Amino acid sequence: MTAPTSVPVSVVMPAYNEADGIRVAVAAAQQHVLDKLPGAELVVVNDGSRDNTGSILDEIAAADPRVRVVHHPVNRKLGGSIKSGLAESRGDLVLYTDADLPFDMDELQKACRLMRHYEADIVSAWRLDRTGE
């Protein structure tokens, strides 16, 4: 028997120098997506981080087979990270989020409901208030 080539949902999360918050970000994805959707995966792209983001992610992935890590030896910026994450994802549905958790992961259920209702291929959302950045 061969392993399935796709999973229901992939979460793609680029990370650059996120050592201080990456555990929280991964835990949010685990709690709100991976634990709720059997077969879901998290693909974290360590984009050439200079801190210990990569080793933290390797530790997390070793403990949770639903988490996979892609390591860039040099920083490819956000676009390069998203491209790598999308290329590595196996999900029929792919969610992209930044490691700073710009939205509540529970919102994924609402997005999926919108996709079904409107028979949409893509749901795109953004923060209304970005004045804190």
Rosetta blueprint (number, residue, H / E / L):
1 M L
2 T L
3 A L
4 P L
5 T L
6 S L
7 V E
8 P E
9 V E
10 S E
11 V E
12 V E
13 M E
14 P E
15 A E
16 Y L
17 N L
18 E L
19 A L
20 D L
21 G L
22 I H
23 R H
24 V H
25 A H
26 V H
27 A H
28 A H
29 A H
30 Q H
31 Q H
32 H H
33 V H
34 L H
35 D L
36 K L
37 L L
38 P L
39 G L
40 A L
41 E E
42 L E
43 V E
44 V E
45 V E
46 N E
47 D E
48 G L
49 S L
50 R L
51 D L
52 N L
53 T H
54 G H
55 S H
56 I H
57 L H
58 D H
59 E H
60 I H
61 A H
62 A H
63 A H
64 D L
65 P L
66 R L
67 V E
68 R E
69 V E
70 V E
71 H E
72 H E
73 P L
74 V L
75 N L
76 R L
77 K H
78 L H
79 G H
80 G H
81 S H
82 I H
83 K H
84 S H
85 G H
86 L H
87 A H
88 E H
89 S L
90 R L
91 G E
92 D E
93 L E
94 V E
95 L E
96 Y E
97 T L
98 D L
99 A L
100 D L
101 L L
102 P L
103 F L
104 D L
105 M L
106 D L
107 E H
108 L H
109 Q H
110 K H
111 A H
112 C H
113 R H
114 L H
115 M H
116 R H
117 H H
118 Y H
119 E L
120 A L
121 D L
122 I L
123 V L
124 S L
125 A L
126 W L
127 R L
128 L L
129 D L
130 R L
131 T L
132 G L
133 E L
